[in-house]
């Protein structure tokens, strides 16, 4: 089962997925532990309070099968700060129009990836980061 967690369920990011969830509660209720072969989070982690992001990521990872992949796409707060410094506050408006509750960084997310989830790819593009990881047998 391929799952997408995205604040905008109508986004093109969601078109190829079996299930799409806009909130954590529905995701938790409607998907079983170790059910997902892939989970893609698009601007999802930053929609939670900073102090809850680690717990949210643990829950998301618990839904992955062994060998399942996790893709996290979100806005890096440090890159956003550079954008504002170089181009002014107006440059950030398009990025933050979605529901931000916290500013996270790629390094922070990398540091809270749970045991048993192995990071395989990191990409920066503009103010966005993409982390790709896979659940290993060592959980």
C-alpha positions, 0 to 999 in steps of 0.5 A, spaced: 500 500 500 502 506 497 500 512 502 501 520 501 500 524 507 499 531 505 495 537 507 492 538 500 489 532 498 488 534 491 495 536 490 498 532 484 503 529 489 497 525 491 495 522 484 499 516 484 497 513 491 492 508 494 491 512 500 491 520 501 491 523 508 491 530 510 491 529 518 494 524 522 488 522 526 485 519 520 492 516 517 493 512 524 485 510 524 485 507 517 492 504 516 495 498 520 502 497 523 507 495 517 502 496 512 505 501 507 510 499 502 511 507 501 509 513 505 510 520 502 510 526 507 509 532 503 509 539 507 506 534 513 511 534 518 512 542 519 504 542 520 505 539 527 508 543 533 515 543 533 515 538 540 511 533 536 514 532 530 519 526 533 512 523 535 509 524 529 515 521 525 515 515 530 508 513 528 509 514 521 515 509 521 511 504 525 506 504 519 512 501 514 513 494 512 520 491 512 523 494 506 518 500 505 520 506 503 519 513 506 519 520 503 519 526 506 519 533 502 518 539 507 521 546 507 528 547 511 527 553 516 535 555 515 534 555 507 528 559 508 531 564 512 537 565 507 531 566 502 528 572 506 535 575 507 537 575 500 530 577 497 526 580 502 520 577 506 515 577 500 519 572 497 517 567 502 510 568 502 509 563 496 512 558 501 509 559 507 502 559 504 500 552 507 499 551 514 506 551 518 506 550 525 513 549 526 520 551 522 524 544 521 530 543 518 533 537 514 538 536 519 533 536 525 529 531 521 535 526 519 537 526 527 530 524 529 529 518 524 528 512 528 532 506 529 531 501 524 530 506 518 536 507 514 537 514 510 538 513 503 538 519 499 538 527 501 536 532 496 536 540 497 532 544 492 530 551 493 528 551 500 525 544 500 529 538 502 527 531 500 529 525 505 528 518 502 529 512 507 528 505 508 525 500 513 530 495 515 530 488 518 533 491 524 527 494 528 
